[in-house]
Amino acid sequence: MMEVSEFYIVRCADDRCEIVPSDRLADLPNPHPTGDRWGPYGELAEAIAKRVGLIRAGKCKPQ
Protein backbone atom coordinates (compact mmCIF):
# COMPACT_ATOMS: atom_id res chain seq x y z
CA MET A 1 0.00 0.00 0.00
CA MET A 2 1.34 3.43 -0.94
CA GLU A 3 1.66 6.16 1.64
CA VAL A 4 -0.14 9.35 0.64
CA SER A 5 2.02 12.41 1.02
CA GLU A 6 -0.51 15.15 0.23
CA PHE A 7 -4.19 15.80 0.80
CA TYR A 8 -6.55 18.27 -0.86
CA ILE A 9 -9.94 19.63 0.13
CA VAL A 10 -12.31 19.58 -2.84
CA ARG A 11 -15.73 21.22 -2.96
CA CYS A 12 -18.41 18.91 -4.40
CA ALA A 13 -21.47 19.92 -6.41
CA ASP A 14 -23.68 19.71 -3.29
CA ASP A 15 -21.37 22.22 -1.50
CA ARG A 16 -19.84 19.60 0.81
CA CYS A 17 -16.07 19.51 1.02
CA GLU A 18 -14.22 16.21 0.86
CA ILE A 19 -10.66 15.48 1.88
CA VAL A 20 -9.04 13.62 -0.97
CA PRO A 21 -5.58 12.06 -1.23
CA SER A 22 -3.54 13.48 -4.10
CA ASP A 23 -3.60 10.15 -5.96
CA ARG A 24 -7.45 10.22 -6.11
CA LEU A 25 -7.78 13.86 -7.13
CA ALA A 26 -8.53 13.08 -10.79
CA ASP A 27 -11.14 10.40 -9.91
CA LEU A 28 -13.74 12.67 -8.31
CA PRO A 29 -17.17 11.94 -9.82
CA ASN A 30 -19.05 15.11 -8.83
CA PRO A 31 -16.83 18.22 -8.51
CA HIS A 32 -18.28 21.68 -7.90
CA PRO A 33 -18.74 23.75 -11.10
CA THR A 34 -16.34 26.41 -9.78
CA GLY A 35 -13.64 23.79 -9.21
CA ASP A 36 -12.88 25.03 -5.68
CA ARG A 37 -9.92 23.19 -4.21
CA TRP A 38 -7.61 23.90 -1.28
CA GLY A 39 -4.24 22.35 -0.56
CA PRO A 40 -1.98 20.52 -0.70
CA TYR A 41 -1.66 19.67 2.98
CA GLY A 42 1.14 17.42 4.19
CA GLU A 43 -0.87 15.75 6.94
CA LEU A 44 -4.45 14.52 7.20
CA ALA A 45 -4.89 16.35 10.52
CA GLU A 46 -3.95 19.64 8.86
CA ALA A 47 -6.53 19.04 6.09
CA ILE A 48 -9.21 18.20 8.66
CA ALA A 49 -8.51 21.41 10.58
CA LYS A 50 -8.71 23.46 7.37
CA ARG A 51 -11.99 21.77 6.40
CA VAL A 52 -13.47 22.68 9.79
CA GLY A 53 -12.42 26.28 9.17
CA LEU A 54 -14.05 26.26 5.73
CA ILE A 55 -17.29 24.95 7.24
CA ARG A 56 -17.24 27.65 9.93
CA ALA A 57 -16.58 30.31 7.28
CA GLY A 58 -19.61 29.12 5.30
CA LYS A 59 -17.62 27.97 2.27
CA CYS A 60 -18.60 24.31 2.76
CA LYS A 61 -21.56 22.46 4.21
CA PRO A 62 -20.97 19.87 6.94
CA GLN A 63 -21.48 16.25 5.96
N, CA, C and O atoms as a Tinker XYZ file with bonds, in Angstrom:
   252  protein
     1  N      0.841000   -1.180000    0.000000    73     2
     2  CA     0.000000    0.000000    0.000000    64     1     3
     3  C      0.889000    1.247000    0.000000    63     2     4     5
     4  O      1.851000    1.329000    0.763000    81     3
     5  N      0.564000    2.203000   -0.850000    73     3     6
     6  CA     1.344000    3.430000   -0.939000    64     5     7
     7  C      0.953000    4.401000    0.170000    63     6     8     9
     8  O     -0.207000    4.472000    0.574000    81     7
     9  N      1.931000    5.134000    0.645000    73     7    10
    10  CA     1.657000    6.164000    1.636000    64     9    11
    11  C      1.358000    7.470000    0.909000    63    10    12    13
    12  O      2.120000    7.897000    0.042000    81    11
    13  N      0.258000    8.089000    1.264000    73    11    14
    14  CA    -0.142000    9.346000    0.635000    64    13    15
    15  C      0.639000   10.481000    1.288000    63    14    16    17
    16  O      0.714000   10.574000    2.514000    81    15
    17  N      1.214000   11.332000    0.465000    73    15    18
    18  CA     2.019000   12.413000    1.021000    64    17    19
    19  C      1.287000   13.753000    1.043000    63    18    20    21
    20  O      1.699000   14.667000    1.758000    81    19
    21  N      0.217000   13.881000    0.280000    73    19    22
    22  CA    -0.510000   15.150000    0.226000    64    21    23
    23  C     -2.015000   14.905000    0.204000    63    22    24    25
    24  O     -2.498000   13.904000   -0.324000    81    23
    25  N     -2.735000   15.850000    0.792000    73    23    26
    26  CA    -4.192000   15.804000    0.802000    64    25    27
    27  C     -4.726000   17.135000    0.288000    63    26    28    29
    28  O     -4.110000   18.183000    0.485000    81    27
    29  N     -5.867000   17.079000   -0.366000    73    27    30
    30  CA    -6.546000   18.274000   -0.862000    64    29    31
    31  C     -7.963000   18.286000   -0.309000    63    30    32    33
    32  O     -8.524000   17.237000    0.007000    81    31
    33  N     -8.533000   19.470000   -0.195000    73    31    34
    34  CA    -9.944000   19.626000    0.131000    64    33    35
    35  C    -10.621000   20.071000   -1.152000    63    34    36    37
    36  O    -10.239000   21.077000   -1.750000    81    35
    37  N    -11.624000   19.320000   -1.569000    73    35    38
    38  CA   -12.306000   19.585000   -2.836000    64    37    39
    39  C    -13.784000   19.816000   -2.559000    63    38    40    41
    40  O    -14.430000   19.030000   -1.866000    81    39
    41  N    -14.306000   20.896000   -3.104000    73    39    42
    42  CA   -15.726000   21.220000   -2.957000    64    41    43
    43  C    -16.525000   20.443000   -3.989000    63    42    44    45
    44  O    -16.233000   20.496000   -5.184000    81    43
    45  N    -17.550000   19.711000   -3.514000    73    43    46
    46  CA   -18.406000   18.914000   -4.398000    64    45    47
    47  C    -19.594000   19.747000   -4.875000    63    46    48    49
    48  O    -19.823000   20.856000   -4.390000    81    47
    49  N    -20.339000   19.206000   -5.821000    73    47    50
    50  CA   -21.471000   19.925000   -6.412000    64    49    51
    51  C    -22.554000   20.249000   -5.387000    63    50    52    53
    52  O    -23.288000   21.222000   -5.558000    81    51
    53  N    -22.666000   19.448000   -4.322000    73    51    54
    54  CA   -23.678000   19.710000   -3.290000    64    53    55
    55  C    -23.141000   20.602000   -2.165000    63    54    56    57
    56  O    -23.741000   20.683000   -1.093000    81    55
    57  N    -22.011000   21.268000   -2.414000    73    55    58
    58  CA   -21.365000   22.217000   -1.498000    64    57    59
    59  C    -20.714000   21.578000   -0.276000    63    58    60    61
    60  O    -20.275000   22.291000    0.626000    81    59
    61  N    -20.643000   20.259000   -0.228000    73    59    62
    62  CA   -19.845000   19.604000    0.808000    64    61    63
    63  C    -18.390000   19.641000    0.381000    63    62    64    65
    64  O    -18.094000   19.740000   -0.809000    81    63
    65  N    -17.491000   19.563000    1.329000    73    63    66
    66  CA   -16.066000   19.507000    1.019000    64    65    67
    67  C    -15.516000   18.160000    1.459000    63    66    68    69
    68  O    -15.728000   17.732000    2.594000    81    67
    69  N    -14.822000   17.507000    0.571000    73    67    70
    70  CA   -14.223000   16.213000    0.859000    64    69    71
    71  C    -12.715000   16.344000    0.920000    63    70    72    73
    72  O    -12.110000   17.121000    0.181000    81    71
    73  N    -12.119000   15.567000    1.818000    73    71    74
    74  CA   -10.663000   15.479000    1.883000    64    73    75
    75  C    -10.257000   14.313000    1.005000    63    74    76    77
    76  O    -10.709000   13.184000    1.194000    81    75
    77  N     -9.400000   14.602000    0.043000    73    75    78
    78  CA    -9.041000   13.616000   -0.971000    64    77    79
    79  C     -7.523000   13.481000   -1.031000    63    78    80    81
    80  O     -6.812000   14.485000   -1.089000    81    79
    81  N     -7.021000   12.239000   -1.017000    73    79    82
    82  CA    -5.581000   12.055000   -1.229000    64    81    83
    83  C     -5.196000   12.495000   -2.638000    63    82    84    85
    84  O     -6.010000   12.423000   -3.559000    81    83
    85  N     -3.979000   12.941000   -2.801000    73    83    86
    86  CA    -3.544000   13.475000   -4.099000    64    85    87
    87  C     -3.657000   12.448000   -5.219000    63    86    88    89
    88  O     -3.868000   12.823000   -6.372000    81    87
    89  N     -3.523000   11.165000   -4.907000    73    87    90
    90  CA    -3.604000   10.151000   -5.958000    64    89    91
    91  C     -5.033000    9.894000   -6.426000    63    90    92    93
    92  O     -5.220000    9.245000   -7.455000    81    91
    93  N     -6.049000   10.377000   -5.711000    73    91    94
    94  CA    -7.449000   10.219000   -6.114000    64    93    95
    95  C     -8.062000   11.508000   -6.638000    63    94    96    97
    96  O     -9.256000   11.550000   -6.932000    81    95
    97  N     -7.273000   12.539000   -6.755000    73    95    98
    98  CA    -7.782000   13.858000   -7.135000    64    97    99
    99  C     -8.473000   13.853000   -8.501000    63    98   100   101
   100  O     -9.483000   14.534000   -8.678000    81    99
   101  N     -7.958000   13.114000   -9.445000    73    99   102
   102  CA    -8.527000   13.079000  -10.794000    64   101   103
   103  C     -9.761000   12.186000  -10.892000    63   102   104   105
   104  O    -10.466000   12.228000  -11.900000    81   103
   105  N    -10.040000   11.373000   -9.861000    73   103   106
   106  CA   -11.135000   10.405000   -9.909000    64   105   107
   107  C    -12.440000   10.902000   -9.305000    63   106   108   109
   108  O    -13.377000   10.119000   -9.156000    81   107
   109  N    -12.527000   12.172000   -8.956000    73   107   110
   110  CA   -13.737000   12.668000   -8.306000    64   109   111
   111  C    -14.912000   12.678000   -9.279000    63   110   112   113
   112  O    -14.806000   13.247000  -10.365000    81   111
   113  N    -16.043000   12.051000   -8.901000    73   111   114
   114  CA   -17.169000   11.942000   -9.821000    64   113   115
   115  C    -18.040000   13.189000   -9.919000    63   114   116   117
   116  O    -18.690000   13.397000  -10.942000    81   115
   117  N    -18.070000   14.028000   -8.877000    73   115   118
   118  CA   -19.050000   15.107000   -8.831000    64   117   119
   119  C    -18.430000   16.405000   -8.307000    63   118   120   121
   120  O    -18.842000   16.887000   -7.252000    81   119
   121  N    -17.456000   16.984000   -9.011000    73   119   122
   122  CA   -16.833000   18.217000   -8.509000    64   121   123
   123  C    -17.767000   19.421000   -8.632000    63   122   124   125
   124  O    -18.712000   19.406000   -9.420000    81   123
   125  N    -17.498000   20.437000   -7.864000    73   123   126
   126  CA   -18.276000   21.682000   -7.902000    64   125   127
   127  C    -17.984000   22.396000   -9.223000    63   126   128   129
   128  O    -16.851000   22.346000   -9.701000    81   127
   129  N    -18.971000   23.056000   -9.822000    73   127   130
   130  CA   -18.740000   23.750000  -11.101000    64   129   131
   131  C    -17.620000   24.798000  -11.049000    63   130   132   133
   132  O    -16.960000   25.047000  -12.058000    81   131
   133  N    -17.406000   25.410000   -9.881000    73   131   134
   134  CA   -16.342000   26.410000   -9.781000    64   133   135
   135  C    -14.965000   25.781000   -9.637000    63   134   136   137
   136  O    -13.950000   26.460000   -9.792000    81   135
   137  N    -14.926000   24.483000   -9.342000    73   135   138
   138  CA   -13.644000   23.795000   -9.210000    64   137   139
   139  C    -12.873000   24.178000   -7.963000    63   138   140   141
   140  O    -11.646000   24.084000   -7.948000    81   139
   141  N    -13.567000   24.613000   -6.906000    73   139   142
   142  CA   -12.883000   25.029000   -5.682000    64   141   143
   143  C    -12.079000   23.885000   -5.088000    63   142   144   145
   144  O    -12.569000   22.768000   -4.926000    81   143
   145  N    -10.822000   24.201000   -4.766000    73   143   146
   146  CA    -9.919000   23.191000   -4.210000    64   145   147
   147  C     -8.894000   23.908000   -3.339000    63   146   148   149
   148  O     -8.385000   24.966000   -3.709000    81   147
   149  N     -8.596000   23.329000   -2.188000    73   147   150
   150  CA    -7.608000   23.896000   -1.278000    64   149   151
   151  C     -6.546000   22.838000   -0.981000    63   150   152   153
   152  O     -6.854000   21.652000   -0.858000    81   151
   153  N     -5.326000   23.270000   -0.871000    73   151   154
   154  CA    -4.240000   22.345000   -0.560000    64   153   155
   155  C     -3.081000   22.581000   -1.485000    63   154   156   157
   156  O     -3.119000   23.519000   -2.281000    81   155
   157  N     -2.089000   21.799000   -1.417000    73   155   158
   158  CA    -1.978000   20.521000   -0.702000    64   157   159
   159  C     -1.616000   20.714000    0.771000    63   158   160   161
   160  O     -1.015000   21.714000    1.163000    81   159
   161  N     -2.001000   19.725000    1.565000    73   159   162
   162  CA    -1.659000   19.665000    2.979000    64   161   163
   163  C     -0.839000   18.403000    3.201000    63   162   164   165
   164  O     -1.169000   17.339000    2.679000    81   163
   165  N      0.215000   18.526000    3.967000    73   163   166
   166  CA     1.138000   17.418000    4.185000    64   165   167
   167  C      0.624000   16.347000    5.123000    63   166   168   169
   168  O      1.087000   15.208000    5.080000    81   167
   169  N     -0.335000   16.702000    5.973000    73   167   170
   170  CA    -0.870000   15.746000    6.936000    64   169   171
   171  C     -2.390000   15.778000    6.906000    63   170   172   173
   172  O     -2.998000   16.816000    6.644000    81   171
   173  N     -2.996000   14.627000    7.179000    73   171   174
   174  CA    -4.449000   14.525000    7.202000    64   173   175
   175  C     -5.034000   15.435000    8.282000    63   174   176   177
   176  O     -6.065000   16.071000    8.060000    81   175
   177  N     -4.393000   15.502000    9.435000    73   175   178
   178  CA    -4.891000   16.347000   10.524000    64   177   179
   179  C     -4.947000   17.816000   10.107000    63   178   180   181
   180  O     -5.874000   18.534000   10.482000    81   179
   181  N     -3.974000   18.256000    9.347000    73   179   182
   182  CA    -3.955000   19.638000    8.856000    64   181   183
   183  C     -5.127000   19.888000    7.899000    63   182   184   185
   184  O     -5.760000   20.942000    7.950000    81   183
   185  N     -5.409000   18.914000    7.028000    73   183   186
   186  CA    -6.526000   19.036000    6.089000    64   185   187
   187  C     -7.863000   19.043000    6.830000    63   186   188   189
   188  O     -8.779000   19.776000    6.456000    81   187
   189  N     -7.973000   18.233000    7.872000    73   187   190
   190  CA    -9.209000   18.201000    8.660000    64   189   191
   191  C     -9.436000   19.550000    9.336000    63   190   192   193
   192  O    -10.552000   20.070000    9.324000    81   191
   193  N     -8.394000   20.113000    9.918000    73   191   194
   194  CA    -8.510000   21.414000   10.581000    64   193   195
   195  C     -8.916000   22.503000    9.585000    63   194   196   197
   196  O     -9.737000   23.361000    9.910000    81   195
   197  N     -8.359000   22.478000    8.401000    73   195   198
   198  CA    -8.707000   23.463000    7.372000    64   197   199
   199  C    -10.156000   23.294000    6.933000    63   198   200   201
   200  O    -10.859000   24.283000    6.724000    81   199
   201  N    -10.613000   22.043000    6.792000    73   199   202
   202  CA   -11.993000   21.774000    6.397000    64   201   203
   203  C    -12.965000   22.311000    7.446000    63   202   204   205
   204  O    -14.000000   22.879000    7.097000    81   203
   205  N    -12.643000   22.137000    8.719000    73   203   206
   206  CA   -13.471000   22.685000    9.795000    64   205   207
   207  C    -13.557000   24.207000    9.661000    63   206   208   209
   208  O    -14.628000   24.792000    9.824000    81   207
   209  N    -12.435000   24.833000    9.367000    73   207   210
   210  CA   -12.424000   26.281000    9.168000    64   209   211
   211  C    -13.271000   26.712000    7.985000    63   210   212   213
   212  O    -13.951000   27.737000    8.047000    81   211
   213  N    -13.236000   25.939000    6.911000    73   211   214
   214  CA   -14.049000   26.259000    5.732000    64   213   215
   215  C    -15.537000   26.120000    6.032000    63   214   216   217
   216  O    -16.349000   26.900000    5.535000    81   215
   217  N    -15.893000   25.127000    6.844000    73   215   218
   218  CA   -17.291000   24.954000    7.244000    64   217   219
   219  C    -17.727000   26.135000    8.107000    63   218   220   221
   220  O    -18.809000   26.687000    7.904000    81   219
   221  N    -16.902000   26.519000    9.055000    73   219   222
   222  CA   -17.236000   27.651000    9.933000    64   221   223
   223  C    -17.335000   28.958000    9.160000    63   222   224   225
   224  O    -18.119000   29.835000    9.522000    81   223
   225  N    -16.549000   29.095000    8.101000    73   223   226
   226  CA   -16.576000   30.309000    7.279000    64   225   227
   227  C    -17.727000   30.305000    6.278000    63   226   228   229
   228  O    -17.942000   31.295000    5.579000    81   227
   229  N    -18.469000   29.198000    6.200000    73   227   230
   230  CA   -19.609000   29.117000    5.298000    64   229   231
   231  C    -19.253000   28.758000    3.865000    63   230   232   233
   232  O    -20.098000   28.869000    2.977000    81   231
   233  N    -18.027000   28.332000    3.624000    73   231   234
   234  CA   -17.619000   27.965000    2.267000    64   233   235
   235  C    -17.974000   26.525000    1.928000    63   234   236   237
   236  O    -18.014000   26.153000    0.755000    81   235
   237  N    -18.232000   25.712000    2.951000    73   235   238
   238  CA   -18.597000   24.306000    2.762000    64   237   239
   239  C    -19.721000   23.952000    3.726000    63   238   240   241
   240  O    -19.842000   24.538000    4.802000    81   239
   241  N    -20.539000   22.988000    3.326000    73   239   242
   242  CA   -21.562000   22.461000    4.212000    64   241   243
   243  C    -20.981000   21.274000    4.976000    63   242   244   245
   244  O    -20.141000   20.548000    4.444000    81   243
   245  N    -21.420000   21.071000    6.221000    73   243   246
   246  CA   -20.970000   19.875000    6.945000    64   245   247
   247  C    -21.599000   18.626000    6.334000    63   246   248   249
   248  O    -22.636000   18.700000    5.676000    81   247
   249  N    -20.969000   17.494000    6.558000    73   247   250
   250  CA   -21.477000   16.253000    5.957000    64   249   251
   251  C    -22.628000   15.684000    6.699000    63   250   252
   252  O    -23.159000   14.643000    6.311000    81   251
